């Protein structure tokens, strides 16, 4: 149950999709809410299915579901029942699966593609807080507290049968270890785990990325380790640090390098790089095998990455 290995057996790069929430905002949807993209999951699910389809069409090998900020507790705070919350979590998987099935059946070029897969997003506890804590960590919770928080969502998502779990934007080692330990309760499940980072060496809470990789390396259910929603300027150094501590594939899907304003639920500043897709080539050269984009990236960025990843343009 490791679709990452299946793709990398046949292709030198696995292309991850791009931003979901910020791309929905660019398309005119209002996400100014603690639920963020989960608000659209509730109100306008067809928009999410269409965006997944657009990323598959652009060349993505996987769709990350719209469950990053979707939690049972969060939905309850917004007036839904526990049963309704679970149904919405599972809807996020079904929407991605519907897009995958439609894309693969409707004229996809199968010659240079592996069948795309669905990665069920599990964002950090900080995403539930909706205060930018996924870029800080320091929740003050124990490993057990974090396992208890993540368990019901993981269970609900697994019942919808994604191909893999995506633990993403994890700011702290203790939360990564909680998720790693929780995986043992779902022994047939694989996951990737990606951290948010504050600089070229440290994850958001301050631990060394290299140490985090080393401590997670022995869990066979973790199929890849890496970094997401981090400025592109730090990515190559982080890849080099991670490669020294694991034989697992390294994944990266940075944002554009702008600053997130948790109060306004918006991004400020200018992109840190002139060409996201050109930077992606340097990440491959540094050792990353799974490459995509996070906040503020678009299907156009993913299309450009997929073009050279599939050999239409040189990596050099």
N, C-alpha and C positions, 0 to 999 in steps of 0.2 A: 504493500500500500504506500508506494513512494513515487508519485508522478514526476518528481524532480529528477530522480535517477533515470526514469524512462526517457525523458526529454534529452537529458545530457548524454545518454548513451548514443544518441543520433545527431546531436547538434552541439556546436561549441558554446553557444549562449542560449539561455532560456530567457525570453523576453517577458518581463512582468508588465502589467498594465500601468496606467498613470493615475492621476488624481481622480477621485470620485466626487467628494463634496465640493471642492473649489471649482471643478468643471461644471457641476450642476448649477452652482452660483453664476458662473459665466454664461450659462444657457438661460438664465433668468429666474431661477428658482430661489425662493427665500429660505435660507437656512439659519437665520438669526434666532437660534433656540438652543437650549441645552442638549437637545437630541441631535443637533447638527444633521448629518445626512440621514439619520434614522427618522427624522421628521418627514422626509420625502418617502421613505419606506412605508410610512403610515398613510400619507396623504396622496402621493402620486407615484405609485410603484412602477408604472410603465416607463417613467423617465429613467429610472435606474436600469431596467432591463435594456432599454435602448442604448444607454451609455456603455453597458457591458458589451453589447453587440458591436458598437462602434470601436471599442478597443480591440475586440477580436478581429474585426475587419482591418484595423490599423496594423495588426501583426502580433498582438499579445498572445503568449502561450498560456496565460492564466487570467482569470478574473478574481479579484479580491472582493468579497461580498460587502454589502453596505451595513455591516454589523459592528464596525469599529466602535461606535459610540452607542450602540444598541445594547442595553442591559435590562434585565427584568426589573431591577430597582428603578432605573431611569424611566422606563415606561410606566411603572406604578406611580411615580411622582407626577406623571402627566395624566393621571386619571384612568389608566388601563388596568385591567385585571391581570393576575399572573398568567392565566390561560391565554389571554389576548397577547401578552408580551411574548410568550413562547412561540405563538403562531407567527408573530412578526419576525422574530429571529429566524425562524425556519423559512419564512417568505424570502428573506435575503438570499438564502441558498438557492431556493427554487427559481428566483428571478435570474440569477447568474447561470443556472443550469439551462433554463429556457433559452437564454441568449446563446449559450454554447451550442445547444442542439440545433437551433435555427441556423446559426452561422455555418456549422459543419455540413448541414444538409443542403444549404442554398448556394452551391457553386464555389465553395472554398477551394483554393488550390492545395490539394492534399500532397502534391509531389514534394514540396519542401517544408512541410509543416507536420508537427506532431499534433494529435488531437488536443485542443486546449482543455485545461482542467479548471476546477473551481476550488479556490482557497477561502475558507471561512475565516473572516477577520475576527480576532479577539484583541481588542485594544486594551490598554492598561487601566488600572483603577483610576488613574488621573484623568482619563477621558470621561469617565462617569462623573467626576467632580466638575468637569467643564470649566475649569479655571486655569488651564495651561499647565497643570501639574505633570502632564506627560513629558514636559520639557524641564522638569525639576526633580521629580521623585520626592523623597523625604516625606512619605505619607504618615509615618509613625505607626504603621501596622506590622503585625508579625507575619511570618511565613504562613502560619495556619489561617490567620485572618484573610490573607490574600487568596489562599486556596479555597476557602469557604465562599469568597466573593465570586471567583471565576467558575467554580464547579457547575452551578445550575445553567449558566449560559453555554458552557462547553457541552454539557449534556444535551441541551436543546438543539444546538447546532449540529452535533453529531447524529442526532436522530433524523436530520434532513439529508444526510449522506453526502457531505462535501468530499472532495478528493483528498484534501489536506487541510490542516489548520494553519493560520497565519497569526502568530503572536507578534504584534507589531507595535513600534514606537514605545518599547519598554524602557523606562528611564533608570531602573535600579536593578542591581544584582539580586536583591532579595525577592523581587517580583519575578524575575527570570527563573530563579530557583524554585519558586512556588509553582510556576507554570510547568517547569520541567518535571517536578515531582508529581504534579497532577496528571500529567500524561500517562503515568503508570496505571492509572485507574481506567484508561482507555487503551488497552494493549495492542489493538489492531490499527491504531491511529498514528500517522506521521504528522510532523509540524515543522515549520520554519520558525525561527525566533530572531527578530531584528530589534535592535536598540535605537533609541534616540541618543545623539552624542552632542557634547558641548564644545568639543574642539577636536584636534587631530589625534588625541590619545584617550580621552575620557568619555564615558557615557554621561548622560545628563546629570545623574546624581553625584558623579565624581569618581566612580571606580574606573580603573583601567580597562579598556575594552579587551585588551589581550588577556587579562586575568579572567574576565567574564567568559571569553571563548574557551579558555583552558578548563574552567570549572564546569562548563556545559558539554564539553566534548565527548564525554563517556556515555551520554544518553543516546542509545541507538535510534530512538524514536524522533530525535531532532535531526531532520534531513539536511538543513542548511542553517547557517548563522550569519548575521550581518547587521546592517545599519539602514534605517529609513528615516524620512522626515528630518533630515539633517542637511546643513549647507553643503553644496558640492565641493567647496574648497577644502573640506576635511576628509573627503572620501578616500582618496588614494592612500594617504597615510594610514587610515584605519584598516583598509584592506591589507596592506603590508603587515600590520601588527597582528591581525587575525590569522593570516596565512601561516604565521610562525607557530601557531598553537593548535591548528586543526588540519585534518585532511578533508573535512566536510566542505562542500561547496560554499563559497562566500556570496551572499546576495547583497545588493545595494539598490535602493530606490530613494534617492534624495529628493528634497524639495528644491525650489529655485534659489534658496539662500536669503529669502526675505524674513522679516521678523513677525512673529505671531502676536497679536494683541488679543489676549483672552477676554478682556472687558468688552471690546467691540466685536469679538468673533471675526476678526479680519486680519489680513496680512499687510504689512507696511514695508516701505523701502523698495530697493531695486534688486533684480536678480544678481546673484554673485558671479554668474558666468554669462558670456555672450551667446554661446551655443551649447545647450544642454546635450544634444546628441553627439557633438564633438567631444565633450567631456566624457561621455559614456565610453568612448573608445579607450581613453586613458584608464578607466576603471577596469576594463577587460584586460588591458596590458598589465595592470597591477595585480591581477589574479581573480577578479570577480567573474563568476559564471552565470549568475542570475542578475539581470539589470533591468530597471524600469524607472518610474518616476512617482513621486508622492505629491504633496500639495502644490498647486499652481501649474503642474504639468498638464499636458493635453494629449488627445489622440494623435495630433500632428507630431509631437515629440516622440511618441512610441512608434509611429510609422517610420520615422527617420532612423531610429535605433534598429528596428526590425529589418530595414533595407540592408544595412551593412552586416547585421547579425546573420542574415541568410545568404551572405556572399555576393550580394548585388553590388556592394561597394567594399573596398579593401578595409581591413582593420588597421593597416599601417599608415 
